[in-house]
Amino acid sequence: MTSNSTPGLARFNTSAESDATAALHEVCASSAWGNKLLAQRPYATAEALCTASDAAMAELTAADLAEAMAGHPPIGRPKPGDPTSAREQRGMAGASEELKAELLELNLAYQEKFGHVFLICATGATGEQMRDAVRVRIQNSDEKEREIARGELVKINRIRLARLVEGE
């Protein structure tokens, strides 16, 4: 272990496979992604874990991406009782009812077009920024949007992995 190691990273590296699998599933719902990260334990640093995550995400098939996206609730509707989605979607907390209704309508149109939830790294974004992103991205081709969603998953996974390995 290097000096960049944290107690959370050490715990992840040494935890039972079932516990590590569960922890990774909380980060990303893709089993292919999780299996690739599990197979490379132990990680010397948090950055090495993130680099492995990025590489695994780049290799996901369309079906694997669909599995990963299915683990995310729609913007504006975090999973009840899920502190992670509530924290990540904090930008919607003070949104007006009008903005929430508009985002719901846009989410439904997006989902109808692409067959999955609109995925954006919502951490730090306002409700208006998320709405504007849906408006722009709904114009994309399926292929372009799938690659944008993959990039958003990379960002989300990095944030979630950092939280995982920074734990005490």
Secondary structure as the mmCIF struct_conf table of DSSP 4:
data_model
#
loop_
_struct_conf.conf_type_id
_struct_conf.id
_struct_conf.beg_label_comp_id
_struct_conf.beg_label_asym_id
_struct_conf.beg_label_seq_id
_struct_conf.end_label_comp_id
_struct_conf.end_label_asym_id
_struct_conf.end_label_seq_id
TURN_TY1_P TURN_TY1_P1 SER A 3 ASN A 4
HELX_RH_AL_P HELX_RH_AL_P1 PRO A 7 THR A 14
BEND BEND1 SER A 15 SER A 15
HELX_RH_AL_P HELX_RH_AL_P2 GLU A 17 VAL A 27
HELX_RH_AL_P HELX_RH_AL_P3 SER A 31 ALA A 39
TURN_TY1_P TURN_TY1_P2 GLN A 40 GLN A 40
HELX_LH_PP_P HELX_LH_PP_P1 ARG A 41 TYR A 43
BEND BEND2 ALA A 44 THR A 45
HELX_RH_AL_P HELX_RH_AL_P4 ALA A 46 ALA A 58
TURN_TY1_P TURN_TY1_P3 GLU A 59 GLU A 59
HELX_RH_AL_P HELX_RH_AL_P5 ALA A 62 ALA A 70
TURN_TY1_P TURN_TY1_P4 GLY A 71 GLY A 71
BEND BEND3 HIS A 72 HIS A 72
HELX_LH_PP_P HELX_LH_PP_P2 PRO A 73 PRO A 74
TURN_TY1_P TURN_TY1_P5 ILE A 75 GLY A 76
HELX_LH_PP_P HELX_LH_PP_P3 PRO A 78 LYS A 79
TURN_TY1_P TURN_TY1_P6 PRO A 80 GLY A 81
HELX_RH_AL_P HELX_RH_AL_P6 PRO A 83 GLU A 88
TURN_TY1_P TURN_TY1_P7 GLN A 89 GLN A 89
HELX_RH_3T_P HELX_RH_3T_P1 ARG A 90 MET A 92
TURN_TY1_P TURN_TY1_P8 ALA A 93 GLY A 94
HELX_RH_AL_P HELX_RH_AL_P7 GLU A 97 PHE A 114
BEND BEND4 GLY A 115 HIS A 116
TURN_TY1_P TURN_TY1_P9 THR A 123 GLY A 124
HELX_RH_AL_P HELX_RH_AL_P8 GLY A 127 ARG A 137
TURN_TY1_P TURN_TY1_P10 ILE A 138 GLN A 139
BEND BEND5 ASN A 140 ASN A 140
HELX_RH_AL_P HELX_RH_AL_P9 ASP A 142 VAL A 165
TURN_TY1_P TURN_TY1_P11 GLU A 166 GLU A 166
#
